[in-house]
Amino acid sequence: MEVWREVLSTWAPRPAPILLAALALGVYGMAVRRIRRTRPSGWPARRMVAHAAGVLSGLFVVVGPPGALDDTLFSAHMVQHLVLTMVTAPLLVLGAPVLLLLEVSSPRVRRTWIVPVLRSRLATWLTIPWVGWVLFAGTIVATHFSPFYDYAIRHPFVHDYVEHPLYLGVALVFYYPLVGSNPVPHGPSPLARVLSLFLMAGPMSMTGFFIYTARAVLYPSYLAVDGPFGSDALGDQQLAGAIMWCLGMVVQVGWVALAVPVWLRAEERKARRLDETLVPTGPAGAQ
């Protein structure tokens, strides 16, 4: 109990992420107020809650205990990255910031800037589910099994301003066409969304499994520091692998569970349309 109290009291307040979070919340809030002044229905509360939760979850793991301990505990580092990629990113996407931007922009700005970007070849390519899957899974695997991860641990600037934006960026690309109601040039089918979300559990859990079963410390930087709370580098690495292996799978299955009802409703509508086609209604189809 004493250890947990010490962990929760360890923070690393950094000005840059705090200012960035305040900016994200403030700009989003001003856009919502603008919509409420011009439209009685306003902006859905669930999107505001999702956006705020996404911003605050990301801020917590960067300046809270995970961020304060990430240089000395691999497990804290892992919690930080799991939250950024599998909690913060999809929550931000559920907040529908692109749709909000379309709502508050003038017709001229939408026609001249926003819509051409959304319909561009790059946007179309990035919103293909398998492209997002490859970028996300490839980044996770490549960074954990290359010198990059240890290099980022030893260089705080790379860790904070390269690794974090990289993980969050590829996660946003992956989740953008799969969760919520975001403008997508060629939106994937509900079944494709379910399959893409389900298949992401594979590389996450396998990466965690290999880290957990490794018999030597994979990242020498953690051997060069004294682990807090009496932890040893190999034991902490096994904990980090278990977190990624098990907790990552649980969180991803949670997103799959949210996508399955959407798929089932789409299948039900498809079956209903098929029934109406095969069995016409009205006097001509009456027996």
C-alpha positions in Angstrom: 0.0 0.0 0.0 2.9 2.3 0.8 4.4 1.7 -2.6 1.2 2.6 -4.4 0.9 5.8 -2.4 4.4 6.8 -3.4 3.7 5.9 -7.0 0.6 8.0 -7.2 2.3 11.0 -5.6 5.1 11.0 -8.2 4.4 13.5 -10.9 6.4 15.3 -13.6 4.5 18.4 -14.6 5.9 19.5 -17.9 4.8 22.9 -19.4 4.5 21.8 -23.1 2.0 18.9 -22.7 0.0 20.9 -20.2 -0.3 23.9 -22.5 -1.1 21.6 -25.5 -3.8 19.9 -23.5 -5.3 23.2 -22.4 -5.2 24.4 -26.1 -6.9 21.2 -27.3 -9.7 21.5 -24.7 -10.1 25.3 -25.2 -10.3 25.3 -29.0 -12.7 22.3 -28.9 -14.9 24.1 -26.3 -15.0 27.3 -28.3 -16.1 25.4 -31.4 -18.9 23.7 -29.5 -20.1 27.0 -28.1 -20.2 28.4 -31.6 -22.3 25.5 -32.8 -24.7 25.9 -29.8 -25.3 29.6 -30.7 -26.4 28.7 -34.3 -28.0 25.3 -33.9 -30.6 24.4 -31.2 -29.6 20.7 -31.1 -26.0 21.7 -30.3 -23.2 19.2 -30.3 -23.6 15.6 -28.8 -22.5 15.4 -25.2 -20.9 12.0 -25.8 -18.5 13.5 -28.2 -17.5 16.3 -25.8 -16.9 13.7 -23.0 -14.9 11.5 -25.4 -12.7 14.4 -26.4 -12.1 15.6 -22.9 -11.4 12.0 -21.7 -8.9 11.5 -24.5 -7.0 14.7 -23.8 -6.9 14.1 -20.0 -5.9 10.5 -20.3 -3.0 11.5 -22.5 -2.0 14.3 -20.2 -2.1 12.0 -17.2 0.3 9.4 -18.6 2.7 12.1 -19.8 2.9 14.3 -16.6 1.5 11.8 -14.0 3.1 8.8 -12.4 3.7 6.9 -15.7 5.5 10.0 -17.1 7.5 10.5 -14.0 8.7 6.9 -13.8 9.1 6.0 -17.5 12.9 6.5 -17.5 13.4 4.1 -14.6 10.5 1.6 -15.0 9.8 -0.2 -18.2 6.3 -1.1 -16.9 5.5 2.6 -16.4 6.8 3.2 -19.9 4.5 0.5 -21.2 1.4 1.8 -19.4 2.1 5.2 -20.9 2.3 3.9 -24.5 -0.7 1.6 -24.1 -2.9 4.5 -22.9 -1.7 6.9 -25.6 -2.3 4.4 -28.4 -5.3 2.4 -27.2 -7.2 4.8 -25.0 -6.3 8.4 -25.8 -6.2 8.0 -29.6 -9.6 6.3 -30.0 -11.3 8.6 -27.5 -10.0 11.6 -29.5 -11.4 10.1 -32.7 -14.8 9.5 -31.0 -14.8 13.2 -30.2 -15.1 13.8 -34.0 -12.8 16.9 -34.2 -12.8 16.8 -38.0 -16.6 16.8 -38.2 -16.6 19.6 -35.7 -14.2 21.6 -37.9 -16.5 21.1 -40.8 -19.5 22.3 -38.8 -17.9 25.5 -37.6 -16.0 26.5 -40.8 -17.5 28.8 -43.3 -18.7 27.4 -46.7 -15.8 29.0 -48.4 -13.2 27.5 -46.1 -14.8 24.0 -46.3 -14.9 24.2 -50.1 -11.4 25.6 -50.6 -9.4 23.9 -47.9 -11.1 21.2 -45.8 -13.0 19.1 -48.3 -10.1 19.0 -50.8 -7.8 17.7 -48.1 -10.4 15.1 -47.0 -10.8 14.0 -50.6 -7.1 14.0 -51.4 -5.2 10.9 -52.5 -3.2 10.9 -49.3 -6.3 11.1 -47.0 -8.0 8.4 -49.1 -5.0 6.1 -48.7 -4.5 6.7 -45.0 -8.2 5.9 -44.2 -8.0 2.5 -45.8 -8.2 0.1 -42.8 -5.3 -2.2 -43.8 -3.0 0.8 -44.4 -3.7 2.0 -40.8 -3.3 -1.5 -39.5 0.1 -1.9 -41.2 1.3 1.5 -40.0 0.2 0.9 -36.4 1.3 -2.7 -36.0 4.5 -2.0 -37.9 5.4 0.9 -35.7 4.8 -1.1 -32.5 6.8 -4.1 -33.6 9.7 -2.1 -35.2 10.2 0.3 -32.3 10.1 -2.4 -29.6 12.6 -4.7 -31.5 15.1 -2.2 -32.7 17.7 0.1 -31.1 15.2 3.0 -31.4 13.3 2.1 -28.2 16.5 2.1 -26.0 17.7 5.3 -27.8 14.5 7.0 -26.9 14.9 6.1 -23.3 18.4 7.6 -23.2 17.3 10.8 -25.0 14.3 12.5 -23.4 13.7 14.8 -26.3 13.4 11.9 -28.7 11.1 10.1 -26.2 8.8 13.1 -25.6 8.7 14.8 -29.0 9.4 11.9 -31.5 8.2 8.7 -29.9 5.0 10.0 -28.3 3.8 11.8 -31.4 4.7 8.8 -33.5 2.7 6.4 -31.4 -0.2 8.7 -31.1 -0.2 9.6 -34.8 -0.2 6.1 -36.1 -2.9 5.2 -33.6 -5.1 8.1 -34.8 -4.6 7.0 -38.4 -5.7 3.4 -37.4 -8.7 4.3 -35.4 -10.0 7.2 -37.4 -12.0 5.2 -40.0 -13.0 2.5 -37.5 -14.6 4.2 -34.5 -17.2 7.0 -34.4 -18.8 8.8 -37.3 -15.9 10.6 -39.1 -15.9 11.9 -42.6 -14.0 9.2 -44.7 -13.7 9.3 -48.5 -14.7 5.6 -48.8 -15.8 4.4 -45.4 -15.1 0.7 -44.5 -18.0 -1.6 -44.0 -19.1 -2.4 -40.4 -17.6 -5.9 -40.8 -14.3 -4.5 -42.0 -14.2 -2.3 -38.9 -14.7 -5.2 -36.6 -12.1 -7.3 -38.3 -9.5 -4.5 -38.3 -10.0 -3.8 -34.6 -9.9 -7.5 -33.8 -6.7 -8.2 -35.8 -4.9 -5.4 -34.0 -4.9 -7.5 -30.8 -2.5 -9.9 -32.6 0.7 -7.7 -32.9 0.1 -6.0 -29.6 -0.3 -9.3 -27.6 2.5 -11.1 -29.5 4.9 -8.1 -28.9 4.0 -8.2 -25.2 4.4 -12.0 -25.1 8.0 -11.9 -26.5 8.9 -9.1 -24.1 7.5 -11.1 -21.2 9.3 -14.4 -22.1 12.7 -12.7 -22.9 15.4 -14.2 -20.6 17.6 -11.1 -20.8 17.0 -7.4 -20.4 16.1 -6.1 -23.9 16.8 -2.4 -23.2 20.2 -1.8 -21.5 19.2 1.7 -20.4 17.1 0.2 -17.6 20.2 -1.7 -16.3 22.0 1.6 -15.9 19.5 3.1 -13.5 18.4 2.0 -10.0 14.9 0.7 -10.2 12.6 2.4 -7.7 10.6 0.5 -5.1 13.2 -2.3 -5.1 12.4 -3.5 -8.6 14.9 -5.3 -10.8 15.2 -4.7 -14.5 14.3 -8.2 -15.7 11.3 -8.5 -13.3 10.1 -5.1 -14.4 10.5 -6.1 -18.0 8.3 -9.1 -17.5 5.7 -7.0 -15.8 5.8 -4.6 -18.8 5.4 -7.5 -21.2 2.5 -8.9 -19.2 0.8 -5.5 -19.3 1.1 -5.3 -23.1 0.2 -8.9 -23.6 -2.9 -9.1 -21.4 -4.1 -5.6 -20.7 -3.6 -4.5 -24.3 -5.7 -7.4 -25.5 -8.5 -6.6 -23.1 -8.6 -3.0 -24.1 -8.6 -3.8 -27.8 -11.4 -6.4 -27.3 -13.4 -3.6 -25.6 -13.2 -1.5 -28.8 -14.2 -4.6 -30.8 -17.2 -5.1 -28.5 -18.3 -1.5 -29.3 -18.1 -2.1 -33.1 -19.9 -5.5 -33.1 -23.4 -4.0 -32.4 -23.0 -1.6 -35.3 -22.1 -4.5 -37.6 -25.1 -6.5 -36.3 -27.5 -3.6 -36.9 -26.1 -3.1 -40.4 -26.7 -6.9 -41.1 -30.2 -6.6 -39.8 -31.0 -3.7 -42.1 -29.5 -5.6 -45.0 -31.7 -8.6 -44.2 -34.7 -6.5 -43.9 -34.1 -4.9 -47.3 -33.6 -8.3 -48.8 -36.9 -9.6 -47.3 -38.7 -6.6 -48.7 -37.3 -7.3 -52.1 -38.2 -11.0 -52.0 -41.7 -10.5 -50.5 -43.3 -7.4 -51.9 -45.8 -5.7 -49.6 -49.2 -4.2 -50.6 -52.1 -5.6 -52.7 -49.8 -7.0 -55.4 -47.9 -9.1 -52.9 -50.9 -10.1 -50.8 -51.9 -13.7 -50.8 
